Amino acid sequence: MSVQDLKEKIADITPDVVSAIDSTKSAHHRIDEFKRDVCWTIGMSTTLVGIFASILTWALGR
């Protein structure tokens, strides 16, 4: 295989490589957004359970 053949193959696959890199970046951003949403949901759920437990403990202690 000649150097020219290799250059042509590299030129042929370059758009696919660029597309794959862009797709990976996009997926990374979606994963970050999902992670943020999940962490927010878990935090809010924990807070609400804590508030409910405090109110229940106060009500039962009366």
PDB file of N, CA, C and O in Angstrom:
ATOM      1  N   MET A   1       0.852  -1.175   0.000  1.00  0.00           N
ATOM      2  CA  MET A   1       0.000   0.000   0.000  1.00  0.00           C
ATOM      3  C   MET A   1       0.896   1.235   0.000  1.00  0.00           C
ATOM      4  O   MET A   1       1.848   1.329   0.775  1.00  0.00           O
ATOM      5  N   SER A   2       0.583   2.155  -0.860  1.00  0.00           N
ATOM      6  CA  SER A   2       1.428   3.336  -1.003  1.00  0.00           C
ATOM      7  C   SER A   2       0.997   4.433  -0.034  1.00  0.00           C
ATOM      8  O   SER A   2      -0.080   4.381   0.560  1.00  0.00           O
ATOM      9  N   VAL A   3       1.849   5.401   0.100  1.00  0.00           N
ATOM     10  CA  VAL A   3       1.557   6.542   0.962  1.00  0.00           C
ATOM     11  C   VAL A   3       0.340   7.292   0.430  1.00  0.00           C
ATOM     12  O   VAL A   3      -0.483   7.776   1.207  1.00  0.00           O
ATOM     13  N   GLN A   4       0.228   7.385  -0.868  1.00  0.00           N
ATOM     14  CA  GLN A   4      -0.925   8.079  -1.469  1.00  0.00           C
ATOM     15  C   GLN A   4      -2.231   7.354  -1.131  1.00  0.00           C
ATOM     16  O   GLN A   4      -3.245   7.993  -0.849  1.00  0.00           O
ATOM     17  N   ASP A   5      -2.201   6.023  -1.161  1.00  0.00           N
ATOM     18  CA  ASP A   5      -3.391   5.244  -0.796  1.00  0.00           C
ATOM     19  C   ASP A   5      -3.783   5.515   0.662  1.00  0.00           C
ATOM     20  O   ASP A   5      -4.962   5.676   0.978  1.00  0.00           O
ATOM     21  N   LEU A   6      -2.792   5.562   1.531  1.00  0.00           N
ATOM     22  CA  LEU A   6      -3.058   5.842   2.947  1.00  0.00           C
ATOM     23  C   LEU A   6      -3.641   7.242   3.141  1.00  0.00           C
ATOM     24  O   LEU A   6      -4.567   7.431   3.930  1.00  0.00           O
ATOM     25  N   LYS A   7      -3.099   8.209   2.426  1.00  0.00           N
ATOM     26  CA  LYS A   7      -3.623   9.579   2.508  1.00  0.00           C
ATOM     27  C   LYS A   7      -5.084   9.631   2.064  1.00  0.00           C
ATOM     28  O   LYS A   7      -5.900  10.326   2.669  1.00  0.00           O
ATOM     29  N   GLU A   8      -5.407   8.892   1.004  1.00  0.00           N
ATOM     30  CA  GLU A   8      -6.785   8.871   0.517  1.00  0.00           C
ATOM     31  C   GLU A   8      -7.721   8.216   1.527  1.00  0.00           C
ATOM     32  O   GLU A   8      -8.838   8.687   1.741  1.00  0.00           O
ATOM     33  N   LYS A   9      -7.265   7.127   2.149  1.00  0.00           N
ATOM     34  CA  LYS A   9      -8.083   6.469   3.164  1.00  0.00           C
ATOM     35  C   LYS A   9      -8.306   7.386   4.364  1.00  0.00           C
ATOM     36  O   LYS A   9      -9.411   7.460   4.901  1.00  0.00           O
ATOM     37  N   ILE A  10      -7.263   8.074   4.774  1.00  0.00           N
ATOM     38  CA  ILE A  10      -7.389   9.018   5.885  1.00  0.00           C
ATOM     39  C   ILE A  10      -8.372  10.126   5.524  1.00  0.00           C
ATOM     40  O   ILE A  10      -9.208  10.506   6.343  1.00  0.00           O
ATOM     41  N   ALA A  11      -8.276  10.640   4.318  1.00  0.00           N
ATOM     42  CA  ALA A  11      -9.198  11.686   3.863  1.00  0.00           C
ATOM     43  C   ALA A  11     -10.629  11.159   3.819  1.00  0.00           C
ATOM     44  O   ALA A  11     -11.570  11.904   4.091  1.00  0.00           O
ATOM     45  N   ASP A  12     -10.801   9.892   3.481  1.00  0.00           N
ATOM     46  CA  ASP A  12     -12.137   9.307   3.414  1.00  0.00           C
ATOM     47  C   ASP A  12     -12.771   9.133   4.795  1.00  0.00           C
ATOM     48  O   ASP A  12     -13.976   9.330   4.956  1.00  0.00           O
ATOM     49  N   ILE A  13     -11.961   8.765   5.790  1.00  0.00           N
ATOM     50  CA  ILE A  13     -12.535   8.503   7.113  1.00  0.00           C
ATOM     51  C   ILE A  13     -12.568   9.736   8.024  1.00  0.00           C
ATOM     52  O   ILE A  13     -13.210   9.707   9.074  1.00  0.00           O
ATOM     53  N   THR A  14     -11.894  10.801   7.638  1.00  0.00           N
ATOM     54  CA  THR A  14     -11.859  12.010   8.473  1.00  0.00           C
ATOM     55  C   THR A  14     -13.254  12.545   8.796  1.00  0.00           C
ATOM     56  O   THR A  14     -13.499  12.864   9.959  1.00  0.00           O
ATOM     57  N   PRO A  15     -14.182  12.664   7.846  1.00  0.00           N
ATOM     58  CA  PRO A  15     -15.528  13.151   8.205  1.00  0.00           C
ATOM     59  C   PRO A  15     -16.235  12.251   9.225  1.00  0.00           C
ATOM     60  O   PRO A  15     -16.955  12.739  10.095  1.00  0.00           O
ATOM     61  N   ASP A  16     -16.026  10.944   9.113  1.00  0.00           N
ATOM     62  CA  ASP A  16     -16.636  10.019  10.074  1.00  0.00           C
ATOM     63  C   ASP A  16     -16.052  10.211  11.471  1.00  0.00           C
ATOM     64  O   ASP A  16     -16.775  10.152  12.466  1.00  0.00           O
ATOM     65  N   VAL A  17     -14.764  10.436  11.538  1.00  0.00           N
ATOM     66  CA  VAL A  17     -14.103  10.653  12.826  1.00  0.00           C
ATOM     67  C   VAL A  17     -14.611  11.946  13.461  1.00  0.00           C
ATOM     68  O   VAL A  17     -14.903  11.981  14.656  1.00  0.00           O
ATOM     69  N   VAL A  18     -14.713  12.991  12.673  1.00  0.00           N
ATOM     70  CA  VAL A  18     -15.214  14.278  13.182  1.00  0.00           C
ATOM     71  C   VAL A  18     -16.653  14.113  13.666  1.00  0.00           C
ATOM     72  O   VAL A  18     -17.019  14.630  14.721  1.00  0.00           O
ATOM     73  N   SER A  19     -17.457  13.405  12.906  1.00  0.00           N
ATOM     74  CA  SER A  19     -18.848  13.159  13.294  1.00  0.00           C
ATOM     75  C   SER A  19     -18.923  12.372  14.595  1.00  0.00           C
ATOM     76  O   SER A  19     -19.753  12.681  15.449  1.00  0.00           O
ATOM     77  N   ALA A  20     -18.088  11.380  14.761  1.00  0.00           N
ATOM     78  CA  ALA A  20     -18.075  10.576  15.985  1.00  0.00           C
ATOM     79  C   ALA A  20     -17.667  11.420  17.187  1.00  0.00           C
ATOM     80  O   ALA A  20     -18.235  11.265  18.268  1.00  0.00           O
ATOM     81  N   ILE A  21     -16.705  12.297  17.018  1.00  0.00           N
ATOM     82  CA  ILE A  21     -16.264  13.169  18.112  1.00  0.00           C
ATOM     83  C   ILE A  21     -17.391  14.125  18.506  1.00  0.00           C
ATOM     84  O   ILE A  21     -17.653  14.327  19.692  1.00  0.00           O
ATOM     85  N   ASP A  22     -18.052  14.708  17.517  1.00  0.00           N
ATOM     86  CA  ASP A  22     -19.174  15.610  17.802  1.00  0.00           C
ATOM     87  C   ASP A  22     -20.302  14.879  18.525  1.00  0.00           C
ATOM     88  O   ASP A  22     -20.900  15.415  19.458  1.00  0.00           O
ATOM     89  N   SER A  23     -20.588  13.662  18.093  1.00  0.00           N
ATOM     90  CA  SER A  23     -21.636  12.863  18.726  1.00  0.00           C
ATOM     91  C   SER A  23     -21.281  12.548  20.173  1.00  0.00           C
ATOM     92  O   SER A  23     -22.150  12.571  21.044  1.00  0.00           O
ATOM     93  N   THR A  24     -20.019  12.255  20.433  1.00  0.00           N
ATOM     94  CA  THR A  24     -19.562  11.969  21.786  1.00  0.00           C
ATOM     95  C   THR A  24     -19.707  13.188  22.679  1.00  0.00           C
ATOM     96  O   THR A  24     -20.138  13.069  23.826  1.00  0.00           O
ATOM     97  N   LYS A  25     -19.353  14.354  22.168  1.00  0.00           N
ATOM     98  CA  LYS A  25     -19.500  15.586  22.947  1.00  0.00           C
ATOM     99  C   LYS A  25     -20.957  15.837  23.286  1.00  0.00           C
ATOM    100  O   LYS A  25     -21.282  16.218  24.411  1.00  0.00           O
ATOM    101  N   SER A  26     -21.836  15.623  22.314  1.00  0.00           N
ATOM    102  CA  SER A  26     -23.263  15.823  22.527  1.00  0.00           C
ATOM    103  C   SER A  26     -23.791  14.860  23.588  1.00  0.00           C
ATOM    104  O   SER A  26     -24.564  15.254  24.460  1.00  0.00           O
ATOM    105  N   ALA A  27     -23.379  13.619  23.513  1.00  0.00           N
ATOM    106  CA  ALA A  27     -23.806  12.627  24.508  1.00  0.00           C
ATOM    107  C   ALA A  27     -23.302  13.006  25.890  1.00  0.00           C
ATOM    108  O   ALA A  27     -24.020  12.844  26.877  1.00  0.00           O
ATOM    109  N   HIS A  28     -22.098  13.501  25.971  1.00  0.00           N
ATOM    110  CA  HIS A  28     -21.522  13.913  27.254  1.00  0.00           C
ATOM    111  C   HIS A  28     -22.368  15.019  27.889  1.00  0.00           C
ATOM    112  O   HIS A  28     -22.615  14.996  29.095  1.00  0.00           O
ATOM    113  N   HIS A  29     -22.806  15.979  27.088  1.00  0.00           N
ATOM    114  CA  HIS A  29     -23.641  17.061  27.604  1.00  0.00           C
ATOM    115  C   HIS A  29     -24.998  16.529  28.081  1.00  0.00           C
ATOM    116  O   HIS A  29     -25.511  16.964  29.112  1.00  0.00           O
ATOM    117  N   ARG A  30     -25.571  15.592  27.331  1.00  0.00           N
ATOM    118  CA  ARG A  30     -26.850  15.010  27.748  1.00  0.00           C
ATOM    119  C   ARG A  30     -26.697  14.245  29.048  1.00  0.00           C
ATOM    120  O   ARG A  30     -27.579  14.308  29.905  1.00  0.00           O
ATOM    121  N   ILE A  31     -25.604  13.528  29.214  1.00  0.00           N
ATOM    122  CA  ILE A  31     -25.355  12.785  30.451  1.00  0.00           C
ATOM    123  C   ILE A  31     -25.190  13.749  31.617  1.00  0.00           C
ATOM    124  O   ILE A  31     -25.713  13.492  32.702  1.00  0.00           O
ATOM    125  N   ASP A  32     -24.474  14.852  31.418  1.00  0.00           N
ATOM    126  CA  ASP A  32     -24.313  15.854  32.479  1.00  0.00           C
ATOM    127  C   ASP A  32     -25.651  16.442  32.896  1.00  0.00           C
ATOM    128  O   ASP A  32     -25.900  16.627  34.087  1.00  0.00           O
ATOM    129  N   GLU A  33     -26.515  16.737  31.929  1.00  0.00           N
ATOM    130  CA  GLU A  33     -27.837  17.277  32.243  1.00  0.00           C
ATOM    131  C   GLU A  33     -28.673  16.254  33.002  1.00  0.00           C
ATOM    132  O   GLU A  33     -29.365  16.604  33.959  1.00  0.00           O
ATOM    133  N   PHE A  34     -28.616  15.006  32.588  1.00  0.00           N
ATOM    134  CA  PHE A  34     -29.352  13.944  33.263  1.00  0.00           C
ATOM    135  C   PHE A  34     -28.866  13.787  34.697  1.00  0.00           C
ATOM    136  O   PHE A  34     -29.665  13.660  35.624  1.00  0.00           O
ATOM    137  N   LYS A  35     -27.547  13.798  34.869  1.00  0.00           N
ATOM    138  CA  LYS A  35     -26.961  13.668  36.209  1.00  0.00           C
ATOM    139  C   LYS A  35     -27.423  14.812  37.111  1.00  0.00           C
ATOM    140  O   LYS A  35     -27.758  14.592  38.275  1.00  0.00           O
ATOM    141  N   ARG A  36     -27.440  16.025  36.576  1.00  0.00           N
ATOM    142  CA  ARG A  36     -27.883  17.189  37.355  1.00  0.00           C
ATOM    143  C   ARG A  36     -29.344  17.026  37.771  1.00  0.00           C
ATOM    144  O   ARG A  36     -29.706  17.297  38.916  1.00  0.00           O
ATOM    145  N   ASP A  37     -30.175  16.582  36.832  1.00  0.00           N
ATOM    146  CA  ASP A  37     -31.595  16.390  37.134  1.00  0.00           C
ATOM    147  C   ASP A  37     -31.812  15.302  38.184  1.00  0.00           C
ATOM    148  O   ASP A  37     -32.636  15.465  39.084  1.00  0.00           O
ATOM    149  N   VAL A  38     -31.083  14.206  38.076  1.00  0.00           N
ATOM    150  CA  VAL A  38     -31.220  13.117  39.041  1.00  0.00           C
ATOM    151  C   VAL A  38     -30.766  13.579  40.419  1.00  0.00           C
ATOM    152  O   VAL A  38     -31.438  13.300  41.412  1.00  0.00           O
ATOM    153  N   CYS A  39     -29.655  14.270  40.496  1.00  0.00           N
ATOM    154  CA  CYS A  39     -29.159  14.758  41.790  1.00  0.00           C
ATOM    155  C   CYS A  39     -30.147  15.740  42.411  1.00  0.00           C
ATOM    156  O   CYS A  39     -30.364  15.708  43.622  1.00  0.00           O
ATOM    157  N   TRP A  40     -30.746  16.607  41.607  1.00  0.00           N
ATOM    158  CA  TRP A  40     -31.734  17.557  42.119  1.00  0.00           C
ATOM    159  C   TRP A  40     -32.951  16.809  42.658  1.00  0.00           C
ATOM    160  O   TRP A  40     -33.457  17.136  43.732  1.00  0.00           O
ATOM    161  N   THR A  41     -33.420  15.809  41.918  1.00  0.00           N
ATOM    162  CA  THR A  41     -34.587  15.032  42.333  1.00  0.00           C
ATOM    163  C   THR A  41     -34.315  14.283  43.634  1.00  0.00           C
ATOM    164  O   THR A  41     -35.160  14.268  44.529  1.00  0.00           O
ATOM    165  N   ILE A  42     -33.151  13.668  43.744  1.00  0.00           N
ATOM    166  CA  ILE A  42     -32.804  12.948  44.967  1.00  0.00           C
ATOM    167  C   ILE A  42     -32.703  13.921  46.142  1.00  0.00           C
ATOM    168  O   ILE A  42     -33.180  13.626  47.238  1.00  0.00           O
ATOM    169  N   GLY A  43     -32.093  15.061  45.917  1.00  0.00           N
ATOM    170  CA  GLY A  43     -31.966  16.059  46.980  1.00  0.00           C
ATOM    171  C   GLY A  43     -33.320  16.566  47.448  1.00  0.00           C
ATOM    172  O   GLY A  43     -33.552  16.677  48.652  1.00  0.00           O
ATOM    173  N   MET A  44     -34.208  16.872  46.529  1.00  0.00           N
ATOM    174  CA  MET A  44     -35.543  17.349  46.897  1.00  0.00           C
ATOM    175  C   MET A  44     -36.334  16.262  47.615  1.00  0.00           C
ATOM    176  O   MET A  44     -37.023  16.542  48.596  1.00  0.00           O
ATOM    177  N   SER A  45     -36.240  15.036  47.138  1.00  0.00           N
ATOM    178  CA  SER A  45     -36.951  13.924  47.778  1.00  0.00           C
ATOM    179  C   SER A  45     -36.471  13.730  49.211  1.00  0.00           C
ATOM    180  O   SER A  45     -37.277  13.535  50.121  1.00  0.00           O
ATOM    181  N   THR A  46     -35.166  13.785  49.409  1.00  0.00           N
ATOM    182  CA  THR A  46     -34.605  13.633  50.751  1.00  0.00           C
ATOM    183  C   THR A  46     -35.065  14.757  51.663  1.00  0.00           C
ATOM    184  O   THR A  46     -35.391  14.521  52.826  1.00  0.00           O
ATOM    185  N   THR A  47     -35.094  15.962  51.149  1.00  0.00           N
ATOM    186  CA  THR A  47     -35.549  17.108  51.930  1.00  0.00           C
ATOM    187  C   THR A  47     -37.012  16.950  52.325  1.00  0.00           C
ATOM    188  O   THR A  47     -37.372  17.181  53.479  1.00  0.00           O
ATOM    189  N   LEU A  48     -37.842  16.564  51.389  1.00  0.00           N
ATOM    190  CA  LEU A  48     -39.264  16.386  51.676  1.00  0.00           C
ATOM    191  C   LEU A  48     -39.513  15.267  52.683  1.00  0.00           C
ATOM    192  O   LEU A  48     -40.360  15.405  53.565  1.00  0.00           O
ATOM    193  N   VAL A  49     -38.792  14.176  52.560  1.00  0.00           N
ATOM    194  CA  VAL A  49     -38.926  13.084  53.525  1.00  0.00           C
ATOM    195  C   VAL A  49     -38.490  13.559  54.907  1.00  0.00           C
ATOM    196  O   VAL A  49     -39.122  13.218  55.906  1.00  0.00           O
ATOM    197  N   GLY A  50     -37.415  14.341  54.971  1.00  0.00           N
ATOM    198  CA  GLY A  50     -36.953  14.872  56.258  1.00  0.00           C
ATOM    199  C   GLY A  50     -37.982  15.794  56.898  1.00  0.00           C
ATOM    200  O   GLY A  50     -38.224  15.723  58.103  1.00  0.00           O
ATOM    201  N   ILE A  51     -38.584  16.655  56.090  1.00  0.00           N
ATOM    202  CA  ILE A  51     -39.614  17.564  56.608  1.00  0.00           C
ATOM    203  C   ILE A  51     -40.810  16.755  57.103  1.00  0.00           C
ATOM    204  O   ILE A  51     -41.332  17.016  58.187  1.00  0.00           O
ATOM    205  N   PHE A  52     -41.242  15.780  56.317  1.00  0.00           N
ATOM    206  CA  PHE A  52     -42.372  14.947  56.723  1.00  0.00           C
ATOM    207  C   PHE A  52     -42.058  14.202  58.019  1.00  0.00           C
ATOM    208  O   PHE A  52     -42.905  14.129  58.910  1.00  0.00           O
ATOM    209  N   ALA A  53     -40.856  13.651  58.132  1.00  0.00           N
ATOM    210  CA  ALA A  53     -40.472  12.921  59.345  1.00  0.00           C
ATOM    211  C   ALA A  53     -40.459  13.856  60.549  1.00  0.00           C
ATOM    212  O   ALA A  53     -40.877  13.468  61.639  1.00  0.00           O
ATOM    213  N   SER A  54     -39.986  15.077  60.362  1.00  0.00           N
ATOM    214  CA  SER A  54     -39.965  16.046  61.464  1.00  0.00           C
ATOM    215  C   SER A  54     -41.379  16.394  61.908  1.00  0.00           C
ATOM    216  O   SER A  54     -41.659  16.448  63.106  1.00  0.00           O
ATOM    217  N   ILE A  55     -42.263  16.629  60.961  1.00  0.00           N
ATOM    218  CA  ILE A  55     -43.653  16.962  61.299  1.00  0.00           C
ATOM    219  C   ILE A  55     -44.332  15.773  61.986  1.00  0.00           C
ATOM    220  O   ILE A  55     -45.056  15.955  62.964  1.00  0.00           O
ATOM    221  N   LEU A  56     -44.103  14.569  61.482  1.00  0.00           N
ATOM    222  CA  LEU A  56     -44.696  13.376  62.065  1.00  0.00           C
ATOM    223  C   LEU A  56     -44.176  13.173  63.487  1.00  0.00           C
ATOM    224  O   LEU A  56     -44.956  12.866  64.389  1.00  0.00           O
ATOM    225  N   THR A  57     -42.888  13.337  63.696  1.00  0.00           N
ATOM    226  CA  THR A  57     -42.307  13.189  65.030  1.00  0.00           C
ATOM    227  C   THR A  57     -42.882  14.226  65.976  1.00  0.00           C
ATOM    228  O   THR A  57     -43.200  13.911  67.123  1.00  0.00           O
ATOM    229  N   TRP A  58     -43.020  15.457  65.509  1.00  0.00           N
ATOM    230  CA  TRP A  58     -43.597  16.524  66.348  1.00  0.00           C
ATOM    231  C   TRP A  58     -45.054  16.192  66.696  1.00  0.00           C
ATOM    232  O   TRP A  58     -45.471  16.350  67.843  1.00  0.00           O
ATOM    233  N   ALA A  59     -45.825  15.732  65.700  1.00  0.00           N
ATOM    234  CA  ALA A  59     -47.246  15.451  65.912  1.00  0.00           C
ATOM    235  C   ALA A  59     -47.433  14.263  66.866  1.00  0.00           C
ATOM    236  O   ALA A  59     -48.334  14.284  67.706  1.00  0.00           O
ATOM    237  N   LEU A  60     -46.615  13.259  66.747  1.00  0.00           N
ATOM    238  CA  LEU A  60     -46.744  12.080  67.620  1.00  0.00           C
ATOM    239  C   LEU A  60     -46.235  12.362  69.025  1.00  0.00           C
ATOM    240  O   LEU A  60     -46.621  11.680  69.975  1.00  0.00           O
ATOM    241  N   GLY A  61     -45.375  13.357  69.160  1.00  0.00           N
ATOM    242  CA  GLY A  61     -44.807  13.678  70.476  1.00  0.00           C
ATOM    243  C   GLY A  61     -45.709  14.567  71.314  1.00  0.00           C
ATOM    244  O   GLY A  61     -45.416  14.803  72.486  1.00  0.00           O
ATOM    245  N   ARG A  62     -46.772  15.052  70.757  1.00  0.00           N
ATOM    246  CA  ARG A  62     -47.668  15.953  71.503  1.00  0.00           C
ATOM    247  C   ARG A  62     -48.520  15.207  72.459  1.00  0.00           C
ATOM    248  O   ARG A  62     -49.329  15.809  73.165  1.00  0.00           O
TER     249      ARG A  62
END
